[in-house]
Amino acid sequence: MTIAIMDTGVADHPVFEGKDVLPGFSLLSGETDGRTDVDGHGTAVAAGVLLAAPEATIMPVRLDSGSTDFGGALGEAEYGAFRRAADEGADVLVVPWHITGEAFEEDLETIQYVIDKGAIVVASSGNEPGEQIGFPASTPGVVAVTGADENGDFLSATSTTGPEVVLSSPADEMTVPVPSTGSLGGDSSGYSVVTGGTSMGAAVAAGVAALTWSAHPDLDASNVIQRLIQTAGDGSGTRGGDTGFGLVDADQAVNAGDIEQVDENPLGYPMGEAGASGATPDDPTSEAPEEEQEPGAVSGGPSTSAGGNKESNLSGMIVVAAAVVLVGAAIAVWLVLRGRGRKAAQAQQPGFNAGNDPTQVGYQQPAPNPTYVPPMGGGQQGYGGPPPGQQGYSSPPPGYGQPGHQAEPSPWRPGDPNQR
């Protein structure tokens, strides 16, 4: 399974030795991949994913350095990054931040695209009690995660909740890896203890989603979500209270039997219905041609294709084979008729030498899929400028301090408070 970390990048650290961490990509100018994290938040989130799914593949998507923020909204570059992650084979996208205020049409279209491509979006609900849950956790179809303490109870002191919450997940004090260039502090061990917040809760829940999917590779994303929500908490499948369906349960999500399957995402869709973005799991939108892709880097959907995709692929091959036969037959007839016409013309033109006038017959190759280039907006460091009217980020959780930009704090920049 491939999990995209939509955050500050993922740095080299001993915790990732022997793990599968892809180069990923970055939106920051001058960077060739997502294997840089001067902040530490994305590195910690990646480690949180691997706690639950230690054999998962990590795709770092570096949206921000942590020293600045989006300016209160997403832009074309961020929208492109979400689409690219899905196109390049991410099965699960972890979004360990949120933006307050109502989602724009472009926001909804972007998440709809990811879901239509067959991926799962897991997002943190926020760390401000009493506040509204922001985008993308507030979006239908997204697995919104709030916090749980070390006993599995709702972490009310530092977690945002609301009717959009789907699961709760560990978000209390925990040990996280610290990059050597990071701002989390830490000591010579390369680790630090912080209050993880719902960012780490989303990371662990995303790992459970990947673990569940790897145990049931015949399922699609909708039915992986179905297993998560039907086995969470007391296993009643009832949504309500501060923790949605309840505390995520990896053991039951993987091993429970008799989970009723669904035809659509049980959490709904950002744009109201499946396929509204026009994308499908089988769309050939990856940057590399199929024969050149690395294993697991298929376009959308689970890295090990779900049963529905297999059926779709088989149908597609049958259709293509039939089309090839029909076109081949048509060409053969055309060549015979053309040959007869040429012979008749040659008979009327003495001295005609057919060898001096070769005729090329064949298909014109279709134009290849365009190379993916994320659109760049006019904001700082390649980010698109914020649309008017949207609010800024919510305050960071305890254990994550304020960035240098005092007017609009980043939702993820770590600092010194509450560390030991």
C-alpha positions, 0 to 999 in steps of 0.5 A, spaced: 500 500 500 502 507 498 500 512 503 501 519 501 503 524 506 501 531 504 505 535 509 512 538 510 516 532 507 519 526 510 526 527 512 532 521 512 531 518 519 533 512 522 526 510 524 525 509 516 531 504 515 529 498 512 522 502 510 520 503 503 520 511 502 519 514 495 522 520 493 515 523 492 515 530 490 515 538 492 511 544 490 517 548 493 521 551 487 528 548 486 526 541 490 526 535 486 522 531 491 519 530 497 525 528 501 526 534 505 523 536 512 526 542 516 520 542 520 519 535 522 511 535 522 511 530 516 516 526 518 513 525 525 506 523 521 510 518 516 512 515 522 505 514 525 503 511 519 508 506 519 506 504 527 500 501 524 502 499 517 510 497 518 510 495 511 507 500 507 510 505 502 510 512 504 510 517 498 512 524 501 508 530 498 512 536 500 506 542 500 510 547 505 516 548 509 513 549 515 516 556 516 510 559 512 503 557 510 498 557 505 496 564 506 489 561 509 487 557 502 489 552 497 491 554 490 492 551 484 499 548 486 496 544 492 490 542 488 495 539 482 498 536 488 492 532 490 491 529 483 498 528 482 498 523 488 492 519 486 495 519 479 501 516 481 498 510 485 497 513 492 492 508 496 491 513 502 492 520 502 493 523 509 492 530 510 494 532 517 492 539 517 485 543 516 483 550 513 477 553 517 471 556 513 467 553 508 470 549 502 470 552 495 468 549 489 475 547 487 476 544 494 470 539 493 472 538 486 479 536 488 477 531 493 472 528 489 477 527 484 482 523 489 476 519 491 473 517 484 480 515 482 479 510 488 483 512 494 482 514 501 482 521 504 484 521 511 484 528 515 485 531 522 479 534 525 483 539 528 486 541 535 481 546 538 475 544 542 469 548 541 471 550 534 468 547 527 471 542 523 475 545 517 476 542 510 478 537 508 476 533 514 469 536 514 468 534 507 463 528 505 467 522 503 473 523 507 475 519 514 475 525 519 479 523 525 479 526 532 483 525 538 484 519 543 488 519 550 492 513 552 486 510 555 482 510 548 477 515 551 476 522 547 481 527 548 477 533 549 482 538 552 486 538 545 481 535 540 476 538 535 469 534 534 463 535 531 458 531 526 463 530 521 468 526 525 468 519 523 473 516 528 478 517 533 485 515 534 491 516 538 493 523 539 496 524 546 503 524 548 508 520 544 515 519 541 516 522 534 522 522 530 526 529 529 530 530 523 537 533 524 535 539 521 528 540 524 525 545 529 522 540 534 528 540 538 529 533 541 536 530 543 542 526 540 537 520 540 533 524 534 527 523 538 522 528 542 516 527 546 510 531 544 502 532 544 501 529 537 494 532 536 489 529 531 495 530 526 498 523 529 491 521 530 490 521 522 497 518 521 495 512 525 488 511 522 491 512 515 496 506 517 490 502 519 486 503 513 492 501 509 493 495 513 486 493 512 486 494 505 493 489 504 489 484 508 483 484 504 486 486 497 479 484 493 476 490 496 475 497 494 476 504 497 469 504 499 469 497 503 475 499 506 472 505 509 466 500 511 470 495 515 473 501 519 467 504 521 463 498 522 469 495 527 470 502 530 468 503 538 464 498 540 463 495 533 455 497 533 456 501 526 453 507 530 455 514 529 454 519 534 457 523 540 464 526 540 468 520 536 463 518 530 463 511 530 468 510 535 476 509 536 479 505 530 480 498 531 486 495 527 485 488 530 477 488 528 478 492 521 483 486 519 480 480 522 472 481 523 467 477 519 460 478 516 462 485 514 456 487 509 459 490 503 457 497 500 457 499 493 458 506 494 462 510 499 459 510 506 461 517 508 458 520 501 461 524 496 464 531 496 460 533 490 454 529 492 455 522 487 460 517 485 464 519 479 462 527 479 469 529 477 469 524 471 475 520 474 475 513 474 480 508 478 482 506 471 484 512 467 491 512 464 493 519 467 499 517 470 506 521 468 509 514 465 507 509 460 504 503 463 510 499 461 515 503 464 511 504 471 515 501 477 511 496 481 505 499 485 505 505 481 499 504 478 494 509 476 489 510 482 485 505 486 489 500 490 496 498 488 494 491 488 488 492 484 481 491 487 476 486 484 472 491 481 478 494 477 480 487 475 473 486 472 473 493 469 480 491 466 478 485 463 472 488 460 477 493 457 481 488 454 476 484 451 473 491 447 480 493 445 481 486 442 475 486 438 476 493 436 483 491 433 480 485 430 475 489 426 480 495 424 484 489 422 479 486 417 477 493 415 484 495 413 485 488 409 479 489 405 481 496 404 488 494 401 485 489 397 480 494 394 486 499 393 490 494 390 485 492 385 484 500 383 492 501 383 492 495 378 487 497 373 490 504 373 497 501 372 494 497 366 492 504 363 499 507 364 505 504 360 511 504 363 509 505 370 514 502 376 510 500 382 516 500 386 518 507 385 511 509 389 511 505 395 505 506 399 505 507 407 499 504 410 498 504 418 495 508 424 497 514 426 499 514 433 495 517 438 498 523 442 501 520 448 498 523 455 501 529 457 507 529 462 504 531 469 506 538 471 503 541 477 500 548 475 503 554 479 500 559 482 502 566 484 503 565 491 509 565 495 514 559 494 510 556 488 503 556 492 497 559 488 494 565 491 488 564 496 481 565 494 478 571 497 473 570 503 476 564 506 479 563 513 486 561 516 488 555 519 486 553 526 491 554 532 496 548 532 495 543 538 499 543 544 506 541 543 506 545 536 508 552 536 507 558 532 511 559 526 514 566 524 508 568 521 504 571 527 498 573 523 496 566 520 499 560 524 501 554 520 497 548 522 503 544 523 509 548 525 512 544 531 515 549 536 518 548 544 512 548 548 510 541 552 516 538 549 520 534 554 
